[in-house]
Amino acid sequence: MSLSEIKDRLHAAERAAGRAEGSTSLIAVSKVQPDERVRAVLDEGHRCFGENKVQEAQGKWPGFRESFGDIDLHLIGPLQSNKTRAAMELFDAIHSVDRAKLAKAIARIAQEIGQCPDLFIQVNTGEEEQKAGILPGEADAFVAECREMDLPVRGLMCIPPVEEEPALHFALLAKIAERNGLSGLSMGMSADFEKAVAQGATHVRVGSAIFGERDYG
Ligand SMILES: *Cc1c(COP(=O)(O)O)cnc(C)c1O
């Protein structure tokens, strides 16, 4: 695959869903990828990227921003409380707001530094023990709690269980977002982003289909 092929598929999915081409943000997930692969995608003009670890992102994105100018950087992985400030200084959006303690830390630091990234609340739609996220039954109350803190909540995010039909989880996330008046939906990865677009995704997070397989060795 390549960036242009993924964009073509994304645009086709948008048309099929009766939506405007280019209305979905394509977050190119560059975690673990070697710099030369990331640079190639930057050279093609793409400017929206996702990382799942604060420290890894701190190592590469300040340099890329210096070379390539403005980059829209999204944190899509779990955020430890002690890295909240660093994340807020580096990222334009955080997709993994998943607990009250973290929301409170973000609110406090936002007051201090006078800025806050766009926030997405992660919902554990599959109610999986090992997975982060607010349980679906607790999502409405958590959205309200974040709003009381004046946090800029743009939408919801989910990672469906691997062995289940993702479309069901995307539909559930869309339903929770709608009843809470949230327009942002961060859902869909390499294997299922077209299904996510069909269910109303506003942000898809695509890694290996753009960059190739990640080498964790
Ligand atoms: C790694 C990752 C992705 C991208 O996964 P691919 O299957 O490579 O597209 C998307 N979302 C999250 C939260 C991730 O950690």
The ligand as an SDF file (V2000), in Angstrom:
LIG
                    3D

 15 15  0  0  0  0  0  0  0  0999 V2000
   -1.1750    1.3020   16.1760 C   0  0  0  0  0  0  0  0  0  0  0  0
   -2.4980    1.9020   16.2900 C   0  0  0  0  0  0  0  0  0  0  0  0
   -3.2810    2.1630   15.1500 C   0  0  0  0  0  0  0  0  0  0  0  0
   -2.8360    1.8140   13.7340 C   0  0  0  0  0  0  0  0  0  0  0  0
   -2.8890    0.4380   13.5480 O   0  0  0  0  0  0  0  0  0  0  0  0
   -2.7350   -0.2160   12.0750 P   0  0  0  0  0  0  0  0  0  0  0  0
   -3.4020   -1.5210   12.1820 O   0  0  0  0  0  0  0  0  0  0  0  0
   -1.2720   -0.3040   11.8160 O   0  0  0  0  0  0  0  0  0  0  0  0
   -3.4040    0.6850   11.1250 O   0  0  0  0  0  0  0  0  0  0  0  0
   -4.4990    2.7790   15.3280 C   0  0  0  0  0  0  0  0  0  0  0  0
   -4.9620    3.1110   16.5560 N   0  0  0  0  0  0  0  0  0  0  0  0
   -4.2460    2.8700   17.6670 C   0  0  0  0  0  0  0  0  0  0  0  0
   -4.8080    3.2740   18.9830 C   0  0  0  0  0  0  0  0  0  0  0  0
   -3.0010    2.2590   17.5740 C   0  0  0  0  0  0  0  0  0  0  0  0
   -2.3060    2.0350   18.6990 O   0  0  0  0  0  0  0  0  0  0  0  0
  1  2  1  0
  2  3  1  0
  2 14  2  0
  3  4  1  0
  3 10  2  0
  4  5  1  0
  5  6  1  0
  6  7  2  0
  6  8  1  0
  6  9  1  0
 10 11  1  0
 11 12  2  0
 12 13  1  0
 12 14  1  0
 14 15  1  0
M  END
$$$$
